[in-house]
Amino acid sequence: MHMTCAEAKSYLEEFLPLIREIPHDRRIAIAPPFTAISTFSSNSDFDYLDIASQNIHWETQGAFTAEISPKMLLEHNVKYAIVGHSEPRKYFSESDEQINKRAVFAQESGLTPIVCVGETLEQRERGEAERVITRQVEQGLENTDPSNLIVAYEPIWAIGTGKTCEAEDANKICSLIRKLVDSNEVIIQYGGSVKPDNIDEIMSMSDIDGVLVGGASLDPKSFARIANYK
């Protein structure tokens, strides 16, 4: 819940010049609030920057107050939709079944879902991280197409806390996710206090294909450094 439309436009004016030299095999997407999606769509250079939605519903239209449908997003050139983020899971008790419905319908509608999975600190300390991730992947990704799918491993205890999962530990979980999905085509991201000073190490890991960036993306220079990782 950041940025008005005017702030989003100013952000893009500073950010776009900083990413024009990124390698062609990388993709960058920003997921603004729904109100700013049209601003990003009108001012983005789609050769360098795609647009994602922070959520998506599993129906085309109807009495679903505060939700947003795929056709509303596609009208603004949105390409990706985040589903199952830790905050809806935490604050709105979103279930793996609901997350699965969002992911499946996103794919059916021509969007690529970014499905978030991750354990709490209590679950990790009890040694339950792999069990929790396995359940979330098996239930949340049922009937999805791995060739049009991004899975983001977000250890909940590392989001917005300044704590970062050790790169080797994150890579181990991302490797588990890849085995559970049973596809080399699926893109696996890491999310959780990703910053300019740890991005190079994170992206050197064998099973981490990208990152889902939170607070560090709010500053154009910070996010550009992440996009231009070494």
C-alpha positions as a Markdown table, in Angstrom:
| # | Residue | x | y | z |
|---|---|---|---|---|
| 1 | Met | 0.0 | 0.0 | 0.0 |
| 2 | His | 2.5 | 2.5 | -1.3 |
| 3 | Met | 2.4 | 5.4 | -3.8 |
| 4 | Thr | -0.2 | 7.6 | -5.2 |
| 5 | Cys | -0.5 | 7.9 | -9.0 |
| 6 | Ala | 1.6 | 11.1 | -9.0 |
| 7 | Glu | 4.3 | 9.4 | -6.9 |
| 8 | Ala | 4.2 | 6.4 | -9.2 |
| 9 | Lys | 4.9 | 8.6 | -12.2 |
| 10 | Ser | 7.8 | 10.3 | -10.5 |
| 11 | Tyr | 9.2 | 6.9 | -9.5 |
| 12 | Leu | 9.1 | 5.7 | -13.1 |
| 13 | Glu | 10.8 | 8.9 | -14.4 |
| 14 | Glu | 13.8 | 8.1 | -12.1 |
| 15 | Phe | 13.7 | 4.3 | -12.4 |
| 16 | Leu | 13.4 | 3.6 | -16.1 |
| 17 | Pro | 16.7 | 5.3 | -17.1 |
| 18 | Leu | 18.5 | 3.2 | -14.5 |
| 19 | Ile | 17.5 | -0.2 | -16.0 |
| 20 | Arg | 18.0 | 0.4 | -19.7 |
| 21 | Glu | 21.3 | -1.4 | -19.7 |
| 22 | Ile | 20.1 | -4.6 | -18.0 |
| 23 | Pro | 20.9 | -7.9 | -19.8 |
| 24 | His | 18.2 | -9.0 | -22.2 |
| 25 | Asp | 17.6 | -12.3 | -20.4 |
| 26 | Arg | 16.2 | -10.5 | -17.3 |
| 27 | Arg | 12.7 | -9.3 | -16.7 |
| 28 | Ile | 11.6 | -6.7 | -14.2 |
| 29 | Ala | 8.0 | -6.3 | -13.0 |
| 30 | Ile | 6.5 | -3.9 | -10.5 |
| 31 | Ala | 3.3 | -4.6 | -8.6 |
| 32 | Pro | 1.7 | -1.2 | -7.7 |
| 33 | Pro | -1.5 | -0.7 | -5.8 |
| 34 | Phe | -4.6 | -1.1 | -8.0 |
| 35 | Thr | -5.1 | 2.6 | -8.3 |
| 36 | Ala | -1.6 | 3.2 | -9.8 |
| 37 | Ile | -1.7 | 0.3 | -12.3 |
| 38 | Ser | -3.0 | 2.6 | -15.0 |
| 39 | Thr | -0.3 | 5.1 | -14.3 |
| 40 | Phe | 2.4 | 2.5 | -14.7 |
| 41 | Ser | 0.7 | 1.2 | -17.8 |
| 42 | Ser | 0.6 | 4.6 | -19.4 |
| 43 | Asn | 4.2 | 5.5 | -18.5 |
| 44 | Ser | 6.1 | 2.2 | -18.6 |
| 45 | Asp | 8.6 | 1.2 | -21.3 |
| 46 | Phe | 7.5 | -2.4 | -21.7 |
| 47 | Asp | 10.8 | -3.4 | -23.3 |
| 48 | Tyr | 12.3 | -3.1 | -19.8 |
| 49 | Leu | 9.5 | -3.1 | -17.3 |
| 50 | Asp | 6.3 | -5.2 | -16.9 |
| 51 | Ile | 3.4 | -4.7 | -14.5 |
| 52 | Ala | 2.1 | -7.2 | -11.9 |
| 53 | Ser | -1.0 | -7.1 | -9.8 |
| 54 | Gln | -0.9 | -7.6 | -6.0 |
| 55 | Asn | -3.7 | -10.0 | -6.2 |
| 56 | Ile | -6.4 | -11.5 | -8.5 |
| 57 | His | -9.8 | -13.1 | -8.1 |
| 58 | Trp | -11.0 | -16.4 | -9.6 |
| 59 | Glu | -14.1 | -15.0 | -11.3 |
| 60 | Thr | -14.4 | -12.8 | -14.3 |
| 61 | Gln | -16.9 | -10.5 | -12.6 |
| 62 | Gly | -19.6 | -10.5 | -9.8 |
| 63 | Ala | -20.4 | -9.4 | -6.3 |
| 64 | Phe | -16.9 | -9.7 | -4.9 |
| 65 | Thr | -16.3 | -6.4 | -3.2 |
| 66 | Ala | -12.7 | -5.2 | -3.0 |
| 67 | Glu | -11.5 | -7.9 | -5.4 |
| 68 | Ile | -10.1 | -7.5 | -9.0 |
| 69 | Ser | -10.7 | -9.7 | -12.0 |
| 70 | Pro | -8.2 | -10.7 | -14.7 |
| 71 | Lys | -10.0 | -8.8 | -17.5 |
| 72 | Met | -9.7 | -5.6 | -15.4 |
| 73 | Leu | -5.9 | -6.2 | -15.2 |
| 74 | Leu | -5.4 | -7.3 | -18.8 |
| 75 | Glu | -7.0 | -4.0 | -19.9 |
| 76 | His | -4.0 | -2.3 | -18.4 |
| 77 | Asn | -1.3 | -4.6 | -19.9 |
| 78 | Val | -0.7 | -6.4 | -16.6 |
| 79 | Lys | 1.3 | -9.6 | -17.2 |
| 80 | Tyr | 1.7 | -11.1 | -13.7 |
| 81 | Ala | -0.4 | -11.5 | -10.6 |
| 82 | Ile | 0.9 | -12.2 | -7.1 |
| 83 | Val | -1.2 | -14.7 | -5.2 |
| 84 | Gly | -0.8 | -16.2 | -1.7 |
| 85 | His | 1.4 | -13.4 | -0.4 |
| 86 | Ser | 2.2 | -13.8 | 3.2 |
| 87 | Glu | 0.2 | -10.7 | 4.2 |
| 88 | Pro | -3.2 | -11.9 | 2.8 |
| 89 | Arg | -2.4 | -15.3 | 4.3 |
| 90 | Lys | -1.7 | -13.6 | 7.7 |
| 91 | Tyr | -4.2 | -10.8 | 7.9 |
| 92 | Phe | -7.1 | -12.2 | 5.9 |
| 93 | Ser | -6.7 | -15.9 | 6.6 |
| 94 | Glu | -6.3 | -16.8 | 2.9 |
| 95 | Ser | -6.3 | -20.6 | 2.4 |
| 96 | Asp | -4.3 | -22.7 | 0.1 |
| 97 | Glu | -7.5 | -23.6 | -1.7 |
| 98 | Gln | -8.3 | -20.0 | -2.4 |
| 99 | Ile | -4.7 | -19.4 | -3.5 |
| 100 | Asn | -5.0 | -22.3 | -5.9 |
| 101 | Lys | -8.2 | -21.0 | -7.4 |
| 102 | Arg | -6.5 | -17.6 | -8.0 |
| 103 | Ala | -3.4 | -19.2 | -9.5 |
| 104 | Val | -5.4 | -21.5 | -11.9 |
| 105 | Phe | -7.7 | -18.7 | -13.1 |
| 106 | Ala | -4.8 | -16.4 | -13.6 |
| 107 | Gln | -3.2 | -18.9 | -16.0 |
| 108 | Glu | -6.5 | -19.6 | -17.7 |
| 109 | Ser | -6.9 | -15.8 | -18.2 |
| 110 | Gly | -3.5 | -15.3 | -19.8 |
| 111 | Leu | -1.6 | -14.1 | -16.8 |
| 112 | Thr | 1.4 | -15.5 | -15.0 |
| 113 | Pro | 0.8 | -16.1 | -11.3 |
| 114 | Ile | 3.5 | -15.5 | -8.8 |
| 115 | Val | 2.6 | -17.9 | -6.0 |
| 116 | Cys | 4.1 | -17.2 | -2.6 |
| 117 | Val | 4.9 | -19.8 | -0.1 |
| 118 | Gly | 6.8 | -19.6 | 3.2 |
| 119 | Glu | 6.9 | -20.6 | 6.8 |
| 120 | Thr | 6.7 | -18.6 | 10.1 |
| 121 | Leu | 9.5 | -18.3 | 12.5 |
| 122 | Glu | 7.7 | -20.7 | 14.9 |
| 123 | Gln | 7.3 | -23.3 | 12.2 |
| 124 | Arg | 11.0 | -23.0 | 11.3 |
| 125 | Glu | 12.2 | -23.3 | 14.9 |
| 126 | Arg | 10.1 | -26.5 | 15.3 |
| 127 | Gly | 11.8 | -27.9 | 12.2 |
| 128 | Glu | 8.5 | -27.8 | 10.2 |
| 129 | Ala | 9.7 | -25.6 | 7.3 |
| 130 | Glu | 9.9 | -28.3 | 4.6 |
| 131 | Arg | 6.6 | -29.8 | 5.7 |
| 132 | Val | 4.8 | -26.4 | 5.5 |
| 133 | Ile | 6.4 | -25.6 | 2.1 |
| 134 | Thr | 5.4 | -29.0 | 0.8 |
| 135 | Arg | 1.8 | -28.6 | 1.8 |
| 136 | Gln | 1.6 | -25.1 | 0.4 |
| 137 | Val | 3.1 | -26.2 | -2.9 |
| 138 | Glu | 1.0 | -29.4 | -3.3 |
| 139 | Gln | -2.3 | -27.6 | -2.4 |
| 140 | Gly | -1.6 | -24.2 | -3.8 |
| 141 | Leu | -0.2 | -25.3 | -7.2 |
| 142 | Glu | -2.6 | -28.2 | -8.0 |
| 143 | Asn | -3.6 | -28.2 | -11.7 |
| 144 | Thr | -1.3 | -25.3 | -12.6 |
| 145 | Asp | 1.0 | -25.2 | -15.7 |
| 146 | Pro | 4.6 | -25.1 | -14.6 |
| 147 | Ser | 5.6 | -23.5 | -17.9 |
| 148 | Asn | 3.6 | -20.4 | -17.0 |
| 149 | Leu | 4.3 | -20.2 | -13.3 |
| 150 | Ile | 6.6 | -18.4 | -10.8 |
| 151 | Val | 6.9 | -19.6 | -7.3 |
| 152 | Ala | 8.3 | -17.2 | -4.7 |
| 153 | Tyr | 9.8 | -18.6 | -1.5 |
| 154 | Glu | 9.1 | -16.0 | 1.2 |
| 155 | Pro | 10.1 | -17.0 | 4.7 |
| 156 | Ile | 7.6 | -15.0 | 6.7 |
| 157 | Trp | 10.0 | -14.3 | 9.5 |
| 158 | Ala | 12.3 | -12.5 | 7.0 |
| 159 | Ile | 9.8 | -10.2 | 5.5 |
| 160 | Gly | 10.1 | -6.6 | 6.6 |
| 161 | Thr | 12.2 | -7.6 | 9.6 |
| 162 | Gly | 15.6 | -6.9 | 8.2 |
| 163 | Lys | 16.4 | -10.6 | 8.7 |
| 164 | Thr | 17.5 | -12.5 | 5.6 |
| 165 | Cys | 17.4 | -16.2 | 5.2 |
| 166 | Glu | 20.9 | -17.4 | 4.6 |
| 167 | Ala | 21.4 | -17.8 | 0.8 |
| 168 | Glu | 22.3 | -21.5 | 1.1 |
| 169 | Asp | 19.2 | -22.2 | 3.2 |
| 170 | Ala | 17.0 | -20.3 | 0.8 |
| 171 | Asn | 18.5 | -22.3 | -2.1 |
| 172 | Lys | 17.8 | -25.5 | -0.3 |
| 173 | Ile | 14.1 | -24.6 | 0.0 |
| 174 | Cys | 14.0 | -23.4 | -3.6 |
| 175 | Ser | 15.5 | -26.7 | -4.7 |
| 176 | Leu | 12.7 | -28.5 | -2.7 |
| 177 | Ile | 10.1 | -26.5 | -4.5 |
| 178 | Arg | 11.5 | -27.3 | -7.9 |
| 179 | Lys | 11.4 | -31.0 | -7.0 |
| 180 | Leu | 7.9 | -30.8 | -5.8 |
| 181 | Val | 6.7 | -29.0 | -8.9 |
| 182 | Asp | 8.8 | -31.5 | -10.9 |
| 183 | Ser | 9.6 | -29.1 | -13.7 |
| 184 | Asn | 12.8 | -27.3 | -14.9 |
| 185 | Glu | 10.6 | -24.7 | -16.5 |
| 186 | Val | 9.1 | -23.2 | -13.3 |
| 187 | Ile | 10.8 | -20.0 | -12.2 |
| 188 | Ile | 11.7 | -20.0 | -8.5 |
| 189 | Gln | 12.2 | -16.7 | -6.7 |
| 190 | Tyr | 13.4 | -15.8 | -3.2 |
| 191 | Gly | 11.7 | -13.0 | -1.3 |
| 192 | Gly | 12.5 | -11.7 | 2.2 |
| 193 | Ser | 14.6 | -8.6 | 3.0 |
| 194 | Val | 16.3 | -8.6 | -0.4 |
| 195 | Lys | 18.6 | -5.6 | -0.5 |
| 196 | Pro | 21.4 | -4.2 | -2.8 |
| 197 | Asp | 24.0 | -5.6 | -0.4 |
| 198 | Asn | 22.8 | -9.2 | -0.6 |
| 199 | Ile | 21.4 | -9.6 | -4.1 |
| 200 | Asp | 24.6 | -10.7 | -5.7 |
| 201 | Glu | 25.0 | -13.6 | -3.3 |
| 202 | Ile | 21.3 | -14.6 | -3.5 |
| 203 | Met | 21.4 | -14.7 | -7.3 |
| 204 | Ser | 24.6 | -16.8 | -7.3 |
| 205 | Met | 22.6 | -19.7 | -5.9 |
| 206 | Ser | 21.8 | -22.7 | -8.2 |
| 207 | Asp | 18.1 | -22.9 | -7.7 |
| 208 | Ile | 17.2 | -19.2 | -7.3 |
| 209 | Asp | 16.1 | -17.7 | -10.6 |
| 210 | Gly | 15.0 | -14.3 | -9.3 |
| 211 | Val | 13.8 | -12.3 | -6.4 |
| 212 | Leu | 10.5 | -10.8 | -5.1 |
| 213 | Val | 11.5 | -7.5 | -3.6 |
| 214 | Gly | 9.6 | -5.6 | -0.9 |
| 215 | Gly | 10.8 | -2.5 | 0.9 |
| 216 | Ala | 14.0 | -2.2 | -1.1 |
| 217 | Ser | 12.0 | -1.6 | -4.3 |
| 218 | Leu | 10.4 | 1.6 | -2.9 |
| 219 | Asp | 13.6 | 3.5 | -3.7 |
| 220 | Pro | 14.4 | 3.6 | -7.5 |
| 221 | Lys | 18.2 | 3.5 | -7.0 |
| 222 | Ser | 18.0 | 0.6 | -4.6 |
| 223 | Phe | 15.7 | -1.4 | -6.9 |
| 224 | Ala | 17.8 | -0.6 | -9.9 |
| 225 | Arg | 20.9 | -1.9 | -8.2 |
| 226 | Ile | 19.0 | -5.1 | -7.4 |
| 227 | Ala | 17.9 | -5.4 | -11.0 |
| 228 | Asn | 21.5 | -4.9 | -12.2 |
| 229 | Tyr | 22.9 | -7.6 | -9.9 |
| 230 | Lys | 26.4 | -8.9 | -10.7 |
